[in-house]
Amino acid sequence: MESTARAADERLAGDVAAIEAAVRDYIEGWYSGDAERMDRALHDDLVKRTPTGEAEADLRNVRKDRMIELTSAGGGEMPDAAYEIHIDDVSDDIATVRLGSPEYLDYLHLAKTSDGWSIVNVLFHVVD
């Protein structure tokens, strides 16, 4: 039993490290304008959303290709930006993460695929 528990703990530790790496690629890629890191962090089917407060368009949606384009154009242009990663839950092949940065609060959903952990959903708002 003990070896099974140890193996599960090691597997979880490896998943947590991979999740943190994906989130760092996302936020550090954004703030440094590194499109390669952003591409690596995001799943091809990514949808990033933010409420607009406008009745005709309650949510603004951003797809992976647009995120890479925005990142290539300079992204957040704050390479030394501080941020906080809070992994709220990991369950088998899915995870939920809160990410706070100088400009945004992001709620991230990640999935573990054959390519590793990547961000599939982001719900965010601009920090006032």
C-alpha positions as CSV (number, residue, x, y, z in Angstrom):
1,M,0.0,0.0,0.0
2,E,2.7,2.4,0.9
3,S,4.5,2.1,-2.4
4,T,1.2,2.7,-4.2
5,A,0.6,5.9,-2.2
6,R,4.1,7.0,-2.8
7,A,3.7,6.5,-6.6
8,A,0.5,8.5,-6.5
9,D,2.2,11.3,-4.6
10,E,5.1,11.4,-7.1
11,R,2.6,11.4,-10.0
12,L,0.7,14.3,-8.5
13,A,3.9,16.2,-7.8
14,G,4.9,15.7,-11.4
15,D,1.5,16.9,-12.6
16,V,1.7,20.0,-10.3
17,A,5.1,20.9,-11.7
18,A,3.9,20.5,-15.3
19,I,0.8,22.6,-14.6
20,E,2.9,25.3,-13.0
21,A,5.2,25.2,-16.1
22,A,2.2,25.6,-18.5
23,V,0.9,28.5,-16.4
24,R,4.3,30.2,-16.3
25,D,4.6,29.8,-20.1
26,Y,1.3,31.5,-20.4
27,I,1.9,34.5,-18.1
28,E,5.6,35.0,-18.7
29,G,5.1,34.5,-22.4
30,W,2.4,37.2,-22.4
31,Y,4.5,39.7,-20.4
32,S,7.7,39.1,-22.4
33,G,6.0,38.9,-25.8
34,D,7.3,35.3,-26.3
35,A,4.8,33.8,-28.7
36,E,6.6,30.4,-28.6
37,R,5.9,30.1,-24.9
38,M,2.3,31.2,-25.3
39,D,1.8,28.6,-28.1
40,R,3.2,25.9,-25.9
41,A,0.9,26.8,-23.0
42,L,-2.4,26.8,-24.9
43,H,-4.5,24.0,-26.2
44,D,-5.5,24.3,-29.9
45,D,-9.2,24.6,-28.8
46,L,-8.6,27.3,-26.2
47,V,-11.4,29.8,-25.5
48,K,-10.5,32.8,-23.4
49,R,-13.5,34.9,-22.3
50,T,-14.2,38.1,-20.4
51,P,-17.5,39.7,-19.5
52,T,-18.0,42.9,-21.5
53,G,-20.9,44.5,-19.6
54,E,-22.5,45.2,-23.0
55,A,-26.0,43.7,-23.5
56,E,-25.4,42.8,-27.2
57,A,-22.1,41.0,-26.5
58,D,-22.0,39.7,-22.9
59,L,-18.7,37.9,-23.4
60,R,-15.7,38.7,-25.5
61,N,-14.0,35.5,-26.8
62,V,-10.4,35.1,-27.7
63,R,-9.0,32.0,-29.5
64,K,-5.5,30.6,-29.4
65,D,-4.4,32.1,-32.7
66,R,-5.4,35.6,-31.6
67,M,-3.6,35.1,-28.2
68,I,-0.4,34.2,-30.1
69,E,-0.9,37.2,-32.5
70,L,-1.3,39.6,-29.5
71,T,1.7,38.1,-27.8
72,S,3.8,38.4,-30.9
73,A,2.9,42.1,-31.0
74,G,4.4,42.6,-27.6
75,G,1.9,41.1,-25.2
76,G,1.8,42.8,-21.8
77,E,5.2,44.4,-22.3
78,M,6.1,44.0,-18.6
79,P,8.8,41.2,-18.6
80,D,9.4,41.7,-14.8
81,A,5.7,41.5,-13.9
82,A,4.9,39.8,-10.6
83,Y,2.2,37.1,-10.5
84,E,0.7,34.5,-8.2
85,I,-0.3,31.0,-9.2
86,H,-2.8,29.2,-7.0
87,I,-3.5,25.6,-8.1
88,D,-7.0,25.1,-6.7
89,D,-7.6,21.5,-7.8
90,V,-6.0,18.6,-9.7
91,S,-8.1,15.6,-10.5
92,D,-6.6,13.0,-12.8
93,D,-6.3,14.8,-16.1
94,I,-7.9,18.1,-15.3
95,A,-6.9,21.1,-13.1
96,T,-8.2,24.5,-12.0
97,V,-5.8,27.4,-11.4
98,R,-6.2,31.0,-10.3
99,L,-3.6,33.4,-11.7
100,G,-3.2,36.9,-10.4
101,S,-1.1,39.5,-12.3
102,P,-0.8,43.3,-12.3
103,E,-3.4,43.6,-15.0
104,Y,-5.6,40.5,-14.8
105,L,-7.3,37.9,-12.7
106,D,-7.5,34.6,-14.7
107,Y,-9.4,31.5,-13.8
108,L,-7.7,28.7,-15.9
109,H,-8.8,25.2,-16.7
110,L,-6.1,22.9,-17.9
111,A,-6.3,19.4,-19.4
112,K,-3.6,16.7,-19.6
113,T,-3.5,15.2,-23.1
114,S,-1.0,13.1,-24.9
115,D,1.0,16.4,-25.5
116,G,1.0,17.2,-21.7
117,W,-0.8,19.8,-19.7
118,S,-2.3,22.8,-21.6
119,I,-4.7,25.6,-20.9
120,V,-8.1,24.9,-22.5
121,N,-10.3,27.6,-20.9
122,V,-9.7,31.0,-19.4
123,L,-12.2,33.3,-17.7
124,F,-10.7,36.6,-16.8
125,H,-11.2,40.2,-15.9
126,V,-9.1,43.3,-15.9
127,V,-7.9,44.3,-12.4
128,D,-8.8,47.8,-11.5
